[in-house]
Amino acid sequence: MSLPDSITVVSQPAESYLQPRQLVDYRDQREACLSWLLAFGKDPEKGEGYALGTVKARAARMDQFYRYIWEQEGGYTATLTTEYADAWIRDLATQDYSNVHKKNCQKGVQMLFKWWAHERGGSEWDPEITFSGSKSTNPRDYLTREERSKIRDASLKYGSIPSYSNVTPAERDRWKRYLAQRFEKPKAEVTPDDWDRANGWKIPSLVSVSLDAGLRPIEVERSTTDWVDIDNAVLRIPKQDSAKSHDSWIVGLRDQSATMLERWLEERPAYEQYEDSDAIWLTRQGNVYSSSTLRYLLHRLCDLANIDTENRSMSWYSIRHSVGTYLTRAEDLAAAQAQLRHKSPETTMKYDQTPVEDRQDALNRMG
């Protein structure tokens, strides 16, 4: 589709920065993105696009983000990374702009990554920090201590089915129909191995490790079997895979999480999608997990655990922020900084707050 004249495809600052061939490449990418947002961006499944006014306003924010990337790279690139998105938002947070402006910039970049994920095979972006309508930069909603336990328990029930030997022939037939649909295979080809597969350790290990390590979505995506040290119950994240710094990290795991991970790594070779991949976890379709697939998983787990998500900004970062909140409370900022892999202690300080249940207990004691 041709773009309305009211939308600026290439800003004057961007045009001044780019060489002729870079300008052609950038214009092509911008036109593809903005056209898609107008036609499909709001709901790709239903073919519903964003309003012209929305795309027009946020196109300018996207252009600013591209120019930020070029400054960091020292030259033109059309490649988008969520690391740069988080870095730009952190940079904006320190500048003297209104929170409305910062929030609009964030929304524009989220729209850009939505196109990037749907059309270019990238990942959607789940911001680590968000901007309120007033003064402060806040972490996303976090899971309470009780909710963390519920999510861990829900992961053990997620997708599980009765044991093959503990169902009647009629019940077994119904479960075979279910498994045939779930694993996209003919019912006649469903075997007892598919029962074991349905009750596997992939989701419990992913959830339990994330609840300990506060894994960012990009870290789930990048994680490989080389990270795992079961004997010492740690993840060893090399500096080339570190999401927000150039340091390597050793991240502690609970013994229970290490056991779940060990069971999953023993089970993992049985699945065809892992034959040519060193990823620890892949989706059923053989893709790495993204922010959107992890958010979907968390919401399914919340449903299973009867955790109300209405009026809450729940994403995989909600798990990470719960680690920061309670580890800071139980230990200190240094412990939380190391576990969450923050290069700067100032980043960890946003978790230095009293959890809501502690405040409620204090109010109850006050009478």
Buried (B, 14 or more C-beta within 10 A) or exposed (E): EEBEEEBBBBBEEBEEBBEEEBBEBBBEBBBEBBBBBBBBBBEBEEEEBBEEEBBBBBBBBBBBBBBBBBEBEEEBBEEBBBBBBBBBBBEBBEEEBEBEEBBBBBBBBBBBBBBBBBEBEBBBBBBBBBBEEEEEBEBBBBBBBEBBEBBBBBBBEBBBBEEBEEBEEEEBEEBBEBBBEBEEEEEEEBEEEBBEBBBBBBBBBBBBBBBBBBBBBBBBBBBEEEBBEEEEBBBBBEEEBBBBEEEEBEBBBEEEBBBBBBBBBEBBEEBEBBEEBEBBBBBEEBEBBBBBBBBEBBBBBBEBBEBEEEEBBBBBBBBBBBBBBBBBBEEEBEBBBBBBBBEEEEBBBBBBBEBEEEEEEEEEEEE
